[in-house]
Amino acid sequence: MTTSNPNFTDAEYHARLSHTRAEMALRGIDLLILSDPSNMAWISGYDGWSFYVHQCVLVPMEGDPVWWGRGIDAPGAVRTVFMADHDTSIVGYDDTYVQNPQKHPMEALAILIYERGWSGARIGVELDNYYYSARAHQTLVAHLHEAEFLDATGLVNWQRAIKSDSEIEYMRRAARIVEAMHARILEVAEPGMRKNELVAEILHTGVMGADGHWGDYPAIVPITPSGLDATAAHLTWDDRTLRAGESNFFEIAGCHRRYHCPQSRTLFFGAPPVLYQEAEKAVLEAMEAGLAQARPGNRCEDIANAFNATLNRLGFEKDNRCGYSIGLSYPPDWGERTMSFRRGDMTELKPGMVFHFMPALWLEDGGVEISEAILITDTGVEALCHTPRQVFVK
């Protein structure tokens, strides 16, 4: 994405800032430091593969956000952020700070905070985040003696929960892409095909896109285990061949402008054993029970409780969550790390929320994954994809 083709209007970015600042005020935060690249992108528009070094977006209570990162990534910020005054809203640090055990980039960030007059502020940081290290926090605290640090983990993630019409449109485009990916799997997969060759087809289809809309890289690589590997949740691929008599599940996502639509399906070569037929029937019936609870005013746990009650009645158990919020994301996770479909999650369902309903079962000799990306509407629920909901047999 470049500024010649922005993802959203300035008005939408300003609305996001307004919602974020309202929550900052409630928590007594004067300055918010966002290190999660998903939150950085959502609040500023920044999009680049630079999250392997320290970077952030600073959100003060007034004025534009400030992108801060490695100096060679500043031109990428110029190309992607919505802020117009690049002289004040984009700040790069010297490359001698990069992966240098003798110094840390947060020393440079502390200097910037001093220069902007925020050194005595109540500063919110994302303490429990993939991208904000223990040493980063230690360094900031050591250099900002007058500041008070508050845990702002999830503050912006929760502002992202209800999607705008534009965001939903991007997720619909991602849905068309993942449909094409599953269709390609069914077209070319056969016993004797090497798994890496099949994954190459999946990746190619995902990047080519669908309906004239290009495919972005997903936050998670294709999860594609077969046979005994499919008894585990998150194995990827190797060069072994597909085999008759084995289950293969594909947990993949279409992605467009960083917005994800994940969907899982299972492919069995040959007649599935009775256990797989029973598992498929149980999962599909339990999904229908869960979807019947997916409507505004209900709670996340209502979906999980309905799903699990039906699944248990049919002789199966699932001891982990069966869904989570999705949207804009970067590696290593396409979830938003907020809501989950599990007992005890009392989050109210509201129109515009989007989830990956993920009722996977891992059996003794394989796995069954049939999942859906679902949108909470004004009156109920909509499955974003139209891939047939079943175990495919070939």
C-alpha positions as CSV (number, residue, x, y, z in Angstrom):
1,M,0.0,0.0,0.0
2,T,1.2,3.5,-0.8
3,T,-0.2,7.0,-0.2
4,S,-1.3,7.1,-3.8
5,N,-3.9,4.5,-3.0
6,P,-4.6,4.8,0.8
7,N,-6.5,2.1,2.6
8,F,-8.8,4.6,4.4
9,T,-9.9,8.2,4.4
10,D,-8.4,10.7,6.8
11,A,-11.8,11.0,8.4
12,E,-11.7,7.4,9.4
13,Y,-8.2,7.7,10.8
14,H,-9.3,10.7,12.8
15,A,-12.3,8.8,14.1
16,R,-10.0,6.0,15.3
17,L,-7.8,8.6,17.1
18,S,-10.9,10.1,18.8
19,H,-12.0,6.7,20.1
20,T,-8.5,5.8,21.2
21,R,-8.0,9.1,23.0
22,A,-11.4,8.7,24.8
23,E,-10.1,5.4,26.2
24,M,-6.8,7.0,27.1
25,A,-8.5,9.7,29.0
26,L,-10.6,7.1,31.0
27,R,-7.3,5.3,31.9
28,G,-5.4,8.5,32.7
29,I,-2.9,8.0,29.9
30,D,-1.3,11.1,28.4
31,L,0.9,9.4,25.8
32,L,0.3,6.0,24.2
33,I,3.2,4.0,22.7
34,L,2.0,1.4,20.2
35,S,4.5,-1.3,19.3
36,D,2.1,-3.8,17.8
37,P,2.3,-3.3,14.0
38,S,-1.4,-4.1,13.7
39,N,-2.2,-1.2,16.1
40,M,0.4,1.0,14.4
41,A,-1.2,0.4,11.0
42,W,-4.8,0.9,12.3
43,I,-4.0,4.2,14.0
44,S,-1.6,5.7,11.4
45,G,-1.7,3.6,8.2
46,Y,1.9,2.5,8.4
47,D,2.5,-0.7,6.5
48,G,6.0,-2.3,6.1
49,W,7.9,-5.4,7.0
50,S,10.0,-3.6,9.6
51,F,8.6,-5.1,12.8
52,Y,11.8,-7.1,13.4
53,V,13.4,-4.0,14.7
54,H,12.0,-1.6,17.4
55,Q,9.4,0.8,16.1
56,C,6.2,2.4,17.4
57,V,3.6,5.0,16.9
58,L,3.3,7.7,19.6
59,V,-0.2,8.9,20.3
60,P,-0.4,12.1,22.4
61,M,-3.7,13.5,23.5
62,E,-3.5,16.3,21.0
63,G,-2.0,16.6,17.5
64,D,-1.0,14.0,15.0
65,P,0.4,10.6,15.9
66,V,4.2,10.3,15.5
67,W,5.7,7.3,13.6
68,W,9.1,6.4,15.1
69,G,11.4,3.7,13.7
70,R,14.6,2.7,12.0
71,G,15.9,5.5,9.7
72,I,15.8,3.4,6.5
73,D,12.1,2.7,7.2
74,A,11.2,6.4,7.4
75,P,10.6,6.6,3.6
76,G,8.1,3.7,4.0
77,A,6.3,5.7,6.6
78,V,6.2,8.7,4.2
79,R,4.6,6.4,1.6
80,T,1.9,4.9,3.9
81,V,0.9,7.0,6.9
82,F,-2.0,9.4,6.7
83,M,-0.3,12.2,8.7
84,A,0.5,15.1,6.3
85,D,3.3,16.9,8.2
86,H,6.1,14.4,7.7
87,D,8.7,16.7,9.3
88,T,7.1,16.4,12.7
89,S,5.2,13.1,12.4
90,I,7.9,10.8,11.1
91,V,11.1,10.3,13.1
92,G,13.8,7.8,12.2
93,Y,16.7,6.7,14.5
94,D,20.3,6.0,13.6
95,D,21.2,2.6,12.3
96,T,23.9,2.2,14.9
97,Y,21.1,1.3,17.3
98,V,20.0,-1.7,15.2
99,Q,20.8,-5.0,16.9
100,N,23.8,-3.5,18.8
101,P,24.3,-4.9,22.3
102,Q,26.1,-1.8,23.3
103,K,23.1,0.5,22.9
104,H,19.3,0.2,22.6
105,P,16.9,2.0,20.2
106,M,14.7,2.9,23.2
107,E,17.4,5.3,24.3
108,A,16.7,7.3,21.1
109,L,12.9,7.1,21.8
110,A,13.5,8.5,25.3
111,I,15.3,11.4,23.8
112,L,12.4,12.1,21.4
113,I,9.9,11.9,24.3
114,Y,12.0,14.5,26.2
115,E,12.2,16.7,23.1
116,R,8.5,16.7,22.6
117,G,7.8,17.6,26.3
118,W,6.3,14.3,27.3
119,S,9.0,13.1,29.8
120,G,6.8,13.7,32.8
121,A,3.7,12.1,31.2
122,R,1.7,9.1,32.2
123,I,2.8,6.8,29.4
124,G,0.8,3.7,28.3
125,V,2.9,0.8,26.8
126,E,1.8,-2.6,25.5
127,L,3.5,-4.7,28.1
128,D,2.2,-8.1,27.0
129,N,3.0,-7.9,23.3
130,Y,5.1,-9.8,20.9
131,Y,7.0,-6.7,19.8
132,Y,7.7,-4.9,23.0
133,S,10.6,-6.6,24.7
134,A,11.6,-6.7,28.4
135,R,14.8,-4.8,27.6
136,A,12.8,-2.2,25.6
137,H,10.7,-1.5,28.7
138,Q,13.7,-1.6,31.0
139,T,15.5,0.9,28.9
140,L,12.6,3.4,28.6
141,V,12.0,3.3,32.4
142,A,15.7,3.8,33.1
143,H,15.8,6.9,30.9
144,L,12.4,8.5,31.7
145,H,12.7,9.0,35.4
146,E,9.8,11.5,35.7
147,A,7.3,9.4,33.7
148,E,4.8,7.0,35.1
149,F,4.3,3.9,33.0
150,L,0.9,2.2,32.7
151,D,0.0,-1.1,31.1
152,A,-2.0,-0.3,27.9
153,T,-2.0,-3.8,26.5
154,G,-5.1,-4.3,24.3
155,L,-6.2,-0.7,24.5
156,V,-6.2,-0.2,20.8
157,N,-7.0,-3.9,20.0
158,W,-10.4,-3.3,21.7
159,Q,-11.0,-0.1,19.6
160,R,-10.6,-2.3,16.5
161,A,-13.4,-4.8,17.6
162,I,-16.2,-3.2,15.6
163,K,-15.3,-3.0,11.9
164,S,-16.2,-0.1,9.7
165,D,-17.9,-0.6,6.3
166,S,-14.5,-0.3,4.6
167,E,-12.9,-2.8,6.8
168,I,-15.7,-5.3,6.2
169,E,-15.4,-4.8,2.5
170,Y,-11.7,-5.7,2.7
171,M,-12.6,-8.8,4.7
172,R,-15.2,-9.8,2.1
173,R,-12.4,-9.5,-0.6
174,A,-10.2,-11.7,1.6
175,A,-13.1,-14.2,1.8
176,R,-13.2,-14.5,-1.9
177,I,-9.4,-15.2,-1.9
178,V,-9.6,-18.0,0.7
179,E,-12.4,-19.5,-1.2
180,A,-10.2,-19.6,-4.3
181,M,-7.4,-21.1,-2.2
182,H,-9.6,-24.0,-1.0
183,A,-10.9,-24.5,-4.5
184,R,-7.3,-24.8,-5.8
185,I,-6.5,-27.4,-3.1
186,L,-9.5,-29.6,-4.2
187,E,-8.5,-29.2,-7.8
188,V,-4.8,-30.2,-7.6
189,A,-4.3,-32.3,-4.4
190,E,-4.0,-36.0,-4.9
191,P,-2.1,-38.9,-3.4
192,G,1.6,-38.8,-4.4
193,M,1.8,-35.0,-4.6
194,R,4.5,-33.5,-2.4
195,K,3.1,-31.3,0.3
196,N,5.5,-28.4,-0.5
197,E,4.2,-28.4,-4.1
198,L,0.6,-28.2,-2.8
199,V,1.6,-25.3,-0.4
200,A,3.2,-23.5,-3.4
201,E,-0.2,-23.7,-5.2
202,I,-2.0,-22.4,-2.1
203,L,0.5,-19.4,-1.7
204,H,0.3,-18.6,-5.4
205,T,-3.5,-18.6,-5.4
206,G,-3.5,-16.4,-2.3
207,V,-1.2,-13.8,-3.7
208,M,-2.9,-13.7,-7.1
209,G,-6.1,-12.8,-5.3
210,A,-9.7,-13.1,-6.6
211,D,-12.4,-11.0,-8.3
212,G,-9.7,-8.5,-9.4
213,H,-8.4,-7.9,-5.9
214,W,-4.8,-8.7,-5.0
215,G,-3.7,-10.9,-2.2
216,D,-1.5,-9.7,0.7
217,Y,0.7,-12.0,2.7
218,P,-1.1,-13.6,5.6
219,A,0.0,-13.3,9.2
220,I,0.3,-17.1,9.5
221,V,1.7,-19.4,6.9
222,P,-0.5,-22.3,5.7
223,I,-1.1,-24.8,8.5
224,T,-1.3,-28.0,6.4
225,P,-0.6,-31.2,8.4
226,S,-1.5,-34.7,7.2
227,G,-2.0,-38.1,8.9
228,L,-0.5,-38.2,12.4
229,D,0.8,-34.7,12.0
230,A,-2.8,-33.6,11.9
231,T,-3.3,-34.7,15.5
232,A,-1.4,-31.5,16.3
233,A,-2.8,-28.0,15.9
234,H,-0.1,-25.9,14.3
235,L,2.3,-28.0,12.1
236,T,3.2,-26.7,8.7
237,W,4.6,-28.7,5.8
238,D,7.6,-30.7,4.4
239,D,8.2,-32.6,1.2
240,R,6.4,-35.8,2.1
241,T,3.7,-37.0,-0.3
242,L,0.0,-37.0,0.3
243,R,-1.3,-40.4,1.0
244,A,-4.5,-42.4,0.6
245,G,-6.3,-43.1,3.9
246,E,-5.1,-40.0,5.6
247,S,-6.8,-36.8,6.7
248,N,-5.3,-33.4,5.7
249,F,-6.6,-30.2,7.1
250,F,-5.8,-26.8,5.7
251,E,-6.0,-23.8,8.0
252,I,-5.4,-20.9,5.7
253,A,-6.4,-17.3,5.2
254,G,-7.1,-14.9,2.4
255,C,-5.6,-11.5,3.1
256,H,-6.3,-8.1,1.4
257,R,-4.7,-4.9,2.6
258,R,-3.7,-6.7,5.8
259,Y,-7.3,-7.7,6.5
260,H,-7.7,-11.5,7.0
261,C,-10.4,-14.0,6.4
262,P,-9.2,-17.4,7.7
263,Q,-11.0,-20.6,6.9
264,S,-10.2,-24.3,7.6
265,R,-11.4,-27.4,5.7
266,T,-10.4,-31.0,5.8
267,L,-9.6,-33.3,2.9
268,F,-9.6,-37.1,3.1
269,F,-8.2,-39.4,0.4
270,G,-10.4,-42.5,0.3
271,A,-13.4,-43.4,2.4
272,P,-13.2,-41.7,5.8
273,P,-13.4,-44.1,8.8
274,V,-16.5,-44.1,10.9
275,L,-14.9,-41.9,13.6
276,Y,-14.2,-39.2,11.0
277,Q,-17.8,-39.4,9.7
278,E,-19.1,-39.1,13.3
279,A,-16.7,-36.2,14.1
280,E,-17.8,-34.3,10.9
281,K,-21.5,-34.8,11.8
282,A,-20.9,-33.7,15.4
283,V,-18.9,-30.6,14.5
284,L,-21.4,-29.4,11.9
285,E,-24.3,-29.9,14.2
286,A,-22.4,-28.1,17.0
287,M,-21.5,-25.3,14.7
288,E,-25.2,-24.7,13.8
289,A,-26.0,-24.6,17.6
290,G,-23.2,-22.0,18.1
291,L,-24.2,-19.9,15.1
292,A,-27.8,-19.8,16.4
293,Q,-26.4,-17.9,19.4
294,A,-24.3,-15.5,17.3
295,R,-26.5,-12.4,17.4
296,P,-26.3,-8.9,18.9
297,G,-26.9,-8.8,22.6
298,N,-25.6,-12.3,23.3
299,R,-22.2,-13.0,24.8
300,C,-19.1,-14.7,23.4
301,E,-19.6,-17.5,25.9
302,D,-23.2,-18.2,24.6
303,I,-21.7,-19.4,21.3
304,A,-19.1,-21.6,23.1
305,N,-21.6,-23.0,25.5
306,A,-24.0,-24.0,22.8
307,F,-21.3,-25.5,20.6
308,N,-19.8,-27.5,23.5
309,A,-23.1,-28.8,24.8
310,T,-24.0,-30.1,21.4
311,L,-20.5,-31.5,20.8
312,N,-20.5,-33.3,24.2
313,R,-24.0,-34.7,23.6
314,L,-22.7,-36.3,20.4
315,G,-19.7,-37.9,22.1
316,F,-16.8,-35.5,21.5
317,E,-15.0,-32.9,23.6
318,K,-13.0,-29.8,22.9
319,D,-11.0,-28.4,25.8
320,N,-9.9,-25.1,24.1
321,R,-11.6,-22.0,22.8
322,C,-13.6,-22.4,19.6
323,G,-13.2,-18.9,18.2
324,Y,-11.7,-15.5,18.4
325,S,-11.8,-12.0,16.9
326,I,-10.1,-11.3,13.6
327,G,-9.3,-8.4,11.3
328,L,-6.2,-6.5,10.5
329,S,-3.0,-8.3,11.5
330,Y,0.7,-8.9,11.0
331,P,2.8,-12.0,11.8
332,P,2.8,-14.1,13.9
333,D,-1.0,-14.1,14.5
334,W,-4.1,-13.2,12.6
335,G,-6.2,-12.9,15.7
336,E,-6.9,-9.6,17.4
337,R,-6.1,-10.9,20.9
338,T,-9.3,-9.6,22.5
339,M,-12.5,-11.8,22.5
340,S,-12.7,-15.6,22.5
341,F,-15.5,-18.1,22.2
342,R,-15.0,-19.7,25.6
343,R,-16.9,-20.2,28.8
344,G,-16.6,-17.1,30.9
345,D,-16.0,-14.6,28.1
346,M,-18.9,-12.2,28.8
347,T,-18.1,-9.8,25.9
348,E,-21.3,-8.6,24.3
349,L,-21.7,-9.4,20.6
350,K,-22.3,-6.3,18.5
351,P,-22.9,-5.6,14.8
352,G,-19.6,-5.2,13.0
353,M,-17.6,-7.7,15.1
354,V,-15.9,-10.4,13.0
355,F,-14.7,-13.8,14.4
356,H,-13.0,-17.0,13.3
357,F,-15.4,-19.7,14.5
358,M,-12.8,-22.4,14.9
359,P,-14.3,-25.7,16.2
360,A,-11.4,-28.0,15.3
361,L,-11.1,-31.5,16.7
362,W,-7.8,-33.4,16.9
363,L,-8.3,-37.1,17.0
364,E,-6.0,-40.0,17.7
365,D,-4.8,-40.4,14.1
366,G,-5.6,-37.2,12.5
367,G,-7.7,-34.0,12.6
368,V,-10.9,-32.5,11.5
369,E,-11.0,-28.7,10.9
370,I,-14.1,-27.0,9.5
371,S,-14.2,-23.3,10.4
372,E,-15.9,-20.1,9.3
373,A,-15.2,-16.4,9.4
374,I,-18.4,-14.9,10.7
375,L,-19.7,-11.3,10.9
376,I,-22.2,-10.2,13.5
377,T,-25.0,-8.3,11.7
378,D,-27.8,-6.1,13.0
379,T,-30.1,-9.2,13.2
380,G,-27.8,-12.2,13.5
381,V,-24.8,-13.6,11.8
382,E,-23.3,-13.9,8.3
383,A,-20.7,-16.4,7.2
384,L,-18.3,-14.5,5.0
385,C,-17.2,-17.5,2.9
386,H,-19.3,-19.8,0.8
387,T,-17.0,-22.8,0.7
388,P,-19.2,-25.9,1.3
389,R,-19.1,-26.7,5.0
390,Q,-18.0,-30.4,5.0
391,V,-15.1,-32.8,5.1
392,F,-14.1,-33.2,1.4
393,V,-13.5,-36.7,0.1
394,K,-11.4,-37.3,-2.9
